[in-house]
Amino acid sequence: MTDAGVCPVDQTSGVGYKRRFTVQGLSEHSADREMIEEKNISVAAYFEEKYGIKLKYPELPCVKDRFKELDFYVREFVKKQNELARLFQLNIDPLTPVKVPARVLPQPRAQFGNGPAELGRGKWNTQPFCSNPDRPVKWAIVAVPPHNVRVLRIVSLSHPRL
């Protein structure tokens, strides 16, 4: 998970090409209780009916896609063609996409300590920017429950490097 609470996930099977999703979180209900309102059917039942897939763990929550809410509002807008849209004479035809002039922007470049690098598809390999240490790095983690802080003080006083 990233700082924003989202986690990118790549789907590589089932669609014939690599597809990227951004996980926003988990649903409140399990897949056998989470309902698809338009079809009045649970997610688990939908997968079984539509794809012939019986979910292995239908009692677990569903993963929420980052743009699920946006997609829902767009569909609702198109479906209802609300009153404000009619007042402004907006008519949305979901079957006819709008054509707009566009261009592909050049890949951005970043400056690192070792020099410049091109960032491909919004990501880059950090391997060339890290150097291996010439000797092993020593480290330790000490976990002490709050009621045993006195033990940590005794250990730190008896150990010269702590």
C-alpha positions in Angstrom: 0.0 0.0 0.0 1.2 3.5 -0.7 0.8 6.6 1.5 -2.5 7.5 -0.2 -4.0 4.1 0.8 -4.0 2.7 -2.7 -2.1 -0.2 -4.1 -1.5 -0.9 -7.8 -2.3 -4.4 -9.0 -1.7 -5.9 -12.4 -4.1 -8.4 -13.8 -2.4 -10.7 -16.3 -4.9 -13.4 -16.9 -8.4 -13.6 -18.3 -8.3 -10.5 -20.5 -5.5 -11.3 -22.9 -3.4 -8.2 -22.0 -1.9 -6.6 -19.0 -4.5 -4.5 -17.2 -3.8 -2.3 -14.2 -6.1 -1.7 -11.3 -5.6 0.5 -8.3 -6.9 -1.0 -5.1 -8.6 1.5 -2.8 -9.7 -0.8 0.0 -12.0 -3.6 0.9 -15.8 -3.8 0.8 -17.8 -3.7 4.0 -19.5 -7.0 3.1 -18.3 -10.4 2.0 -18.7 -11.4 -1.7 -21.7 -13.5 -0.9 -23.4 -10.5 0.8 -22.1 -7.6 -1.4 -24.9 -6.9 -4.0 -24.6 -5.6 -7.5 -27.6 -3.3 -7.4 -28.3 -3.1 -11.2 -28.7 -6.9 -11.4 -30.0 -7.5 -7.8 -27.5 -10.4 -7.3 -24.5 -11.0 -5.0 -21.0 -10.7 -6.3 -20.4 -14.4 -5.6 -23.6 -15.4 -7.5 -22.7 -13.1 -10.4 -19.3 -14.7 -10.9 -20.9 -18.2 -10.8 -23.7 -17.2 -13.2 -21.7 -15.0 -15.6 -18.3 -16.8 -15.7 -19.0 -20.2 -14.2 -16.5 -19.4 -11.4 -17.4 -20.5 -7.9 -15.5 -18.3 -5.6 -13.2 -20.2 -3.3 -13.7 -17.8 -0.3 -17.1 -16.1 -0.8 -17.0 -15.1 2.9 -14.1 -12.7 2.4 -14.6 -9.0 1.4 -14.3 -7.7 -2.1 -11.4 -5.5 -3.3 -12.6 -2.0 -4.2 -11.3 -0.5 -7.4 -10.1 3.1 -7.2 -12.5 4.5 -9.8 -15.6 2.4 -8.9 -17.4 5.4 -7.4 -16.6 7.6 -10.4 -17.8 4.9 -12.8 -21.0 4.5 -10.8 -21.7 8.3 -11.0 -21.0 8.4 -14.7 -23.4 5.5 -15.3 -26.1 7.1 -13.1 -25.7 10.4 -15.0 -26.0 8.7 -18.4 -28.9 6.5 -17.2 -31.0 9.3 -15.7 -30.0 12.3 -17.8 -30.7 14.4 -14.8 -32.8 17.6 -14.9 -29.8 20.0 -14.8 -28.3 18.3 -17.8 -31.5 18.8 -19.7 -31.7 22.4 -18.7 -28.2 23.0 -20.1 -29.1 20.9 -23.2 -26.5 18.3 -22.4 -27.1 15.0 -24.1 -24.7 12.2 -23.5 -24.6 9.3 -26.0 -22.6 6.5 -24.4 -22.3 4.7 -27.7 -20.6 7.6 -29.5 -17.3 8.7 -28.0 -16.2 12.3 -28.4 -13.2 12.8 -30.7 -10.7 15.4 -29.5 -7.3 16.4 -30.7 -4.5 14.9 -28.7 -0.8 14.2 -28.6 1.5 11.9 -26.8 3.8 13.8 -24.4 7.5 12.9 -24.2 8.6 10.8 -21.3 9.7 12.8 -18.3 13.4 12.8 -17.2 14.5 12.8 -13.6 17.9 13.9 -12.2 19.4 11.5 -9.6 22.7 11.5 -7.9 24.2 9.2 -10.6 22.9 11.3 -13.4 19.7 11.8 -15.5 17.3 8.9 -16.2 14.2 8.5 -18.4 11.0 7.5 -16.5 9.1 5.0 -18.6 5.3 4.7 -18.1 5.5 6.7 -14.9 7.8 4.3 -13.2 11.5 3.4 -13.3 13.9 0.8 -12.1 15.8 2.1 -9.0 18.4 -0.7 -9.2 21.1 1.5 -11.0 20.6 4.2 -8.4 21.5 2.0 -5.4 25.0 1.0 -4.6 25.9 -2.2 -2.7 27.6 -1.5 0.6 31.3 -2.6 0.9 30.6 -4.4 4.2 27.5 -5.9 5.8 25.2 -3.5 7.6 24.4 -4.6 11.2 21.0 -3.8 12.6 18.5 -5.1 15.1 14.9 -4.6 16.1 13.9 -4.7 19.8 10.2 -5.0 20.6 9.3 -4.4 24.2 5.8 -4.4 25.6 5.0 -1.1 27.5 5.0 -2.9 30.9 8.6 -4.1 30.4 10.3 -0.8 29.7 12.4 -1.3 32.8 13.9 -4.5 31.2 14.9 -2.4 28.1 16.7 0.1 30.3 18.7 -2.7 32.0 19.6 -4.3 28.7 20.7 -0.9 27.2 22.8 0.0 30.2 24.6 -3.4 30.1 25.2 -3.4 26.3 27.8 -0.7 25.2 26.4 -0.2 21.7 22.7 0.3 22.7 
